[in-house]
Amino acid sequence: MSILEKITSEGAIALEDKHGAHNYHPLPVVLNKGEGVFVWDVEGKKYYDFLSAYSAVNQGHCHPKIVGAMVDQAQTLTLTSRAFYNDILGKFEKYATETFKFDKLLPMNTGAEAVETALKLCRKWAYEKKGIPENKAQIIVCENNFHGRTTTIISFSNDPVARKNFGPFTDGFLKIEYDNLQALQEVLENNDHIAGFLVEPIQGEAGVYVPSDGYLAGAKALCEKHGVLFIADEVQTGIARTGRLLATCGNCSCTDKHCSGTPEVKPDVLILGKALSGGAYPVSAVLANNDIMDVIKPGNHGSTFGGNPIAAAVGMAALEVIKDEKLAQNAFELGELFRSELGKFIAESNIVNGVRGKGLLNAILINDTEDSSTAWDICMALKENGLLAKPTHGNIIRFAPPLVINKEQLLDCVSIISKTLAQFEK
């Protein structure tokens, strides 16, 4: 079959089903075009994208500045590996470290790779700087976390689907309840071998769980008290998604009014991915200051593609778009509007228990059990009505449109969501 040959939705789904591993359960829609907040299927139907590739497409589909940077660099130099220098990586590292206010950046490709990098960095720092005996370091994580699907990462997952029949697992992790400072304090006070605390500022995959006010600041203070690295996984929440450049804030250069008065929580180690490229190319990174990052020496860690010229060019363009188009401010203002307007319907609804989130990372809780098909059926109906979203954890539907969405489009989407939910009222 020629790649130029037209294909129907049924044909494309059948090809994947026959020739591809069944490691995903996609919504049955086959997309072949995207622009801004919209995507089109192969039959030409137009949809609002309310998933944004799990927040990778914050800058909108096929943003011309990001695509332009990618194409221009691809026509000049694509890959050198890190065996040689290239003339773009240093510029990207300078731009990103100045943007997020860290000394050093270690470039990788995917979010999971960046998390693995942060774990290695944390352990090496613990042995060489903190003095923990070799192979004794432990890292605290939270229950219901989602940091990726590599063997090490699923070792500290409590999702049975991610873990079953993939052992043996990697040791060295302690799980505590999310949004529970007392649990964190108890572990820190009763263990001398804690190297770091890895946490999502908002647990996205778990259903957009937003922690209590002061949780992140309190956790950082406890980590500082006990000489433990505070590691923020902002692969999904970072790059303006939650209405600030970072959900942890404090280390961004944002001066917009919506950031004033917010407690500053600067991670010791910051993990970025997804929207670091605007969804155009795999780009991820770990950022830290010199006293941490300098434990990494030649041969300790690397990636053939990590820091390649295309990734560096795309990463700079993606961050410039966020700044130039004030997308953090847009996410903050429209997120407030989304929760307020949808809340009016929910107040009179018996199919939805509530809406929660920050910025344009939001979720609704469907009034049904986790093993029911209601949330999936609602997403299927939303698809028919021109809006794409996916359930998570059975009865939760996550809503995360590209941050370039405008007020008129957002209100149109609230109308689509409300009318669709009304069809399922009991």
C-alpha positions in Angstrom: 0.0 0.0 0.0 1.4 3.4 -1.0 1.6 5.9 1.9 -0.2 8.4 -0.5 -3.1 6.1 -1.0 -6.3 7.3 0.7 -7.7 5.2 3.5 -10.9 5.1 5.4 -11.3 5.2 9.1 -12.3 1.5 9.1 -9.3 0.6 7.0 -6.8 2.4 9.2 -8.2 0.9 12.3 -8.1 -2.6 10.8 -4.5 -2.1 9.7 -3.4 -1.2 13.2 -5.4 -4.0 14.7 -3.7 -6.6 12.5 -0.1 -5.3 12.3 0.3 -3.3 15.5 0.7 -4.4 19.2 -2.5 -3.9 21.2 -0.9 -1.7 23.9 -3.5 1.1 23.5 -7.3 1.3 23.4 -7.9 4.4 21.3 -11.1 6.2 20.7 -12.3 5.0 17.2 -11.4 8.1 15.3 -8.7 8.3 12.7 -7.0 11.7 12.4 -5.0 13.0 9.5 -4.9 16.8 10.0 -4.5 19.3 12.8 -4.4 23.0 13.2 -4.6 25.0 16.4 -7.4 23.6 18.6 -8.9 21.5 15.8 -8.2 18.1 14.2 -9.9 16.4 11.3 -10.5 12.7 10.6 -9.8 11.0 7.2 -13.4 11.6 6.2 -13.0 15.3 6.8 -15.0 15.7 10.0 -13.7 18.5 12.3 -13.3 18.1 16.0 -12.1 20.1 19.0 -9.1 18.3 20.5 -9.7 18.2 24.2 -6.8 16.0 25.0 -3.8 17.7 23.3 -1.9 14.5 23.1 -1.8 14.4 26.9 -0.8 18.0 27.1 2.0 17.7 24.5 0.2 20.0 22.0 -0.2 23.0 24.4 0.9 25.4 21.6 -1.8 24.0 19.2 -1.5 21.6 16.4 1.2 22.3 13.8 2.1 25.7 15.1 3.8 27.4 12.2 6.7 28.8 14.2 7.5 25.3 15.7 7.0 23.5 12.5 9.1 26.1 10.7 12.0 25.6 13.1 11.8 21.9 12.7 11.8 22.0 8.9 14.6 24.5 8.7 16.8 22.5 11.0 15.9 19.2 9.3 17.1 20.6 6.0 20.5 21.6 7.6 21.5 19.0 10.2 19.4 16.4 11.9 21.7 14.3 14.1 25.3 14.2 15.2 24.9 12.1 18.4 26.8 13.6 21.4 30.1 12.3 20.0 30.4 15.8 18.6 29.1 19.3 19.4 26.5 21.0 17.3 25.7 24.7 17.0 22.1 24.5 18.3 22.2 22.5 21.6 24.0 25.1 23.6 21.6 27.8 22.5 18.7 25.7 23.6 20.3 24.8 26.9 21.0 28.5 27.6 17.5 29.6 26.7 15.8 26.8 28.7 18.0 27.2 31.8 17.5 31.0 31.8 13.7 30.5 31.3 13.4 28.1 34.3 16.3 29.5 36.3 18.5 26.5 36.7 22.2 26.1 36.0 22.2 23.0 33.8 20.0 21.0 31.5 20.4 17.3 30.6 18.5 16.7 27.3 16.6 13.5 26.6 13.7 12.5 24.2 10.7 11.2 26.1 9.1 11.9 29.4 9.8 8.4 30.8 13.5 8.8 29.8 13.6 12.1 31.6 12.1 10.5 34.8 14.7 7.7 34.6 17.4 10.3 34.2 16.2 12.2 37.2 16.2 9.0 39.3 19.8 8.2 38.3 20.9 11.8 39.0 19.2 11.7 42.4 20.9 8.4 43.4 24.3 9.5 42.2 24.0 12.8 44.1 22.9 10.9 47.2 26.0 8.7 47.2 28.6 11.3 46.2 27.2 14.4 48.0 24.9 13.3 50.8 27.0 10.3 51.8 24.4 7.6 51.7 26.0 4.1 51.5 26.2 2.8 47.9 23.1 0.8 46.8 21.1 2.0 49.9 19.5 5.1 48.5 15.7 5.2 48.6 13.4 7.6 46.8 9.9 8.5 48.0 7.0 8.4 45.5 3.3 8.9 45.8 0.5 6.4 45.5 -1.5 6.6 42.2 1.5 8.2 40.5 2.1 8.1 36.8 5.7 8.7 35.7 5.9 6.4 32.6 6.0 2.8 31.8 9.6 1.7 31.9 10.5 -1.3 34.1 11.9 0.9 36.9 9.0 3.3 36.9 6.3 0.6 37.0 8.2 -0.8 40.0 6.7 1.9 42.1 3.3 2.1 40.4 0.2 0.7 42.1 -1.7 0.3 38.8 -2.2 -3.5 38.4 -2.6 -3.2 34.6 0.9 -1.5 34.4 2.5 -4.0 36.7 1.0 -7.5 36.2 3.4 -10.0 34.7 6.2 -7.4 34.2 8.3 -8.3 37.3 10.8 -8.7 38.9 10.8 -5.0 39.9 13.4 -2.5 40.9 13.9 -1.9 44.6 14.7 1.5 46.3 11.3 3.2 46.4 8.9 4.0 49.2 5.3 4.9 48.5 3.3 7.3 50.5 -0.2 8.8 50.2 -0.4 11.8 47.8 -1.2 15.2 49.4 -0.3 14.0 52.9 2.5 16.0 54.5 2.4 13.9 57.7 3.1 10.7 55.8 6.1 12.4 54.1 7.4 13.7 57.4 7.2 10.3 59.1 9.2 8.6 56.3 11.8 11.3 56.3 12.2 11.2 60.1 12.5 7.5 60.3 14.9 6.7 57.4 18.5 8.0 57.0 18.8 6.8 53.4 16.2 9.0 51.6 17.7 10.6 48.5 14.7 12.3 47.0 11.0 12.8 46.8 9.5 12.4 43.3 6.1 14.0 42.9 3.6 15.3 40.3 2.4 18.8 41.2 -1.0 17.6 40.0 -1.7 13.9 39.4 -3.0 14.0 35.8 -3.3 10.4 34.8 -4.9 9.5 38.2 -7.7 11.9 37.4 -6.4 15.4 37.7 -6.0 15.4 41.5 -5.0 18.8 42.7 -3.3 18.8 46.1 -4.3 21.0 49.0 -3.0 24.6 49.2 0.4 24.5 50.7 1.2 20.9 50.0 4.0 21.4 47.6 5.5 24.2 49.6 5.3 22.1 52.7 6.8 19.1 50.9 9.7 21.2 49.7 10.3 22.6 53.2 10.5 19.0 54.6 12.9 17.9 51.9 15.2 20.9 52.6 15.1 20.1 56.3 16.2 16.5 55.8 18.6 17.1 53.0 16.5 15.4 50.4 16.0 16.4 46.7 12.6 17.6 45.7 12.0 16.2 42.2 9.0 17.7 40.3 7.7 15.7 37.4 6.2 18.4 35.3 6.1 16.4 32.0 2.3 16.9 31.8 1.7 19.9 34.1 4.6 22.1 32.9 4.9 24.6 30.0 1.8 26.7 30.9 -0.8 23.9 31.1 -2.0 24.9 34.6 -2.0 28.6 34.1 1.6 29.2 35.1 4.8 28.3 33.3 5.2 25.5 35.8 2.6 24.1 38.2 5.3 24.4 40.9 5.9 28.0 39.9 8.5 30.1 41.7 11.2 29.4 39.2 9.5 31.0 36.2 9.9 34.5 34.9 6.2 35.1 34.6 5.0 38.5 35.9 1.4 38.2 34.8 -1.1 39.2 37.4 -2.5 35.7 37.8 0.9 34.6 39.3 1.1 37.2 42.0 0.8 35.9 45.6 1.4 32.3 44.7 3.8 30.5 47.0 7.2 29.8 45.4 8.2 26.2 45.2 11.4 25.7 43.2 12.3 22.0 42.7 15.8 20.8 43.1 15.3 18.7 40.0 12.8 19.6 37.3 11.5 17.1 34.7 10.0 18.4 31.5 8.7 16.8 28.3 5.6 16.8 26.1 4.9 20.5 25.4 8.6 21.2 25.5 8.4 20.5 21.8 4.8 21.6 21.2 4.1 18.0 20.1 6.2 18.3 17.0 9.1 16.1 18.0 10.2 14.1 21.1 12.0 16.5 23.4 12.5 16.1 27.2 14.9 17.5 29.7 16.0 17.3 33.3 17.1 20.6 34.9 19.1 21.1 38.1 21.8 23.4 39.6 25.5 22.7 39.4 25.8 21.2 42.8 23.5 18.4 41.7 24.0 18.1 38.0 27.8 18.1 38.2 27.8 14.5 39.6 27.1 13.4 36.1 30.3 12.7 34.2 31.1 11.4 30.7 29.9 7.9 30.2 27.4 8.0 33.2 24.3 8.7 31.1 23.4 9.6 27.5 21.1 9.1 24.5 22.0 9.0 20.8 19.1 11.3 20.0 19.0 13.4 23.2 20.0 17.0 22.5 20.0 16.5 18.7 19.8 19.7 16.6 16.2 19.3 15.6 15.1 18.8 19.2 17.0 21.8 20.3 15.6 24.1 17.6 12.1 22.8 18.2 12.5 23.2 22.0 13.5 26.9 21.7 10.6 27.7 19.3 8.1 25.9 21.6 9.1 27.9 24.6 9.1 31.2 22.6 5.5 30.5 21.5 4.4 30.1 25.1 6.0 33.4 26.1 5.1 35.4 23.0 1.5 34.3 22.9 1.0 34.6 26.7 -0.4 31.1 26.8 0.0 30.7 30.6 -2.2 33.7 31.1 -4.7 32.4 28.6 -4.7 29.0 30.3 -5.3 30.6 33.7 -8.2 32.8 32.5 -10.0 30.3 30.4 -9.5 27.6 32.9 -11.4 29.7 35.5 -14.1 30.3 32.9 -14.3 26.6 31.9 -14.8 25.4 35.5 -17.3 28.2 36.3 -19.4 27.6 33.2 -19.4 23.9 33.3 -20.1 24.1 37.0 -23.4 25.7 36.3 -24.5 22.5 34.5 -23.0 20.2 37.1 -24.9 22.0 39.9 -28.1 20.7 38.4 -26.7 17.4 37.1 -26.9 13.8 38.5 -24.5 12.3 36.0 -21.5 14.4 37.0 -20.3 14.8 40.6 -18.0 17.7 40.0 -15.2 19.4 38.0 -11.7 20.0 39.2 -8.4 21.2 37.9 -6.1 24.1 37.3 -5.7 26.2 34.2 -6.7 24.1 31.3 -6.0 20.8 32.9 -9.4 19.7 34.2 -11.5 16.6 34.8 -15.1 15.7 35.6 -16.1 12.8 37.8 -18.9 10.7 36.3 -21.4 9.5 38.8 -20.9 5.8 38.2 -18.5 3.0 39.2 -14.9 2.8 37.8 -15.8 -0.5 36.0 -18.8 1.0 34.2 -18.7 2.0 30.5 -20.5 5.3 31.2 -17.4 7.6 30.8 -16.4 5.8 27.6 -19.9 6.1 26.2 -19.9 9.8 27.0 -16.6 10.2 25.2 -18.1 8.4 22.2 -21.0 10.8 22.2 -18.7 13.7 22.5 -16.9 12.5 19.5 -20.2 12.4 17.5 -20.8 16.0 18.7 -17.4 17.2 17.5 -15.2 17.0 20.6 -12.5 14.5 21.4 -11.7 13.4 25.0 -10.7 10.2 26.8 -11.6 8.6 30.1 -9.0 7.8 32.8 -9.5 5.5 35.7 -12.9 4.3 34.4 -15.2 7.1 35.5 -13.1 10.2 35.1 -13.0 12.3 31.9 -10.0 14.6 31.4 -10.4 17.8 29.5 -7.1 19.5 28.3 -7.5 21.6 25.1 -4.5 23.3 23.4 -3.7 26.5 25.2 -4.3 28.6 22.1 -8.0 28.1 22.4 -10.0 31.4 22.6 -13.0 32.4 24.7 -15.5 31.9 22.0 -14.2 28.4 21.2 -14.1 27.5 24.9 -17.7 28.4 25.4 -18.7 26.5 22.3 -17.0 23.4 23.9 -18.7 23.9 27.2 -22.0 23.9 25.3 -21.0 20.7 23.5 -20.0 19.0 26.8 -23.1 20.1 28.6 -25.5 19.0 25.9 -23.8 15.7 25.6 -23.8 15.0 29.3 -27.5 15.9 29.4 -28.2 12.9 27.1 -26.9 10.7 30.0 -28.8 12.2 32.8 -30.5 9.5 34.9 
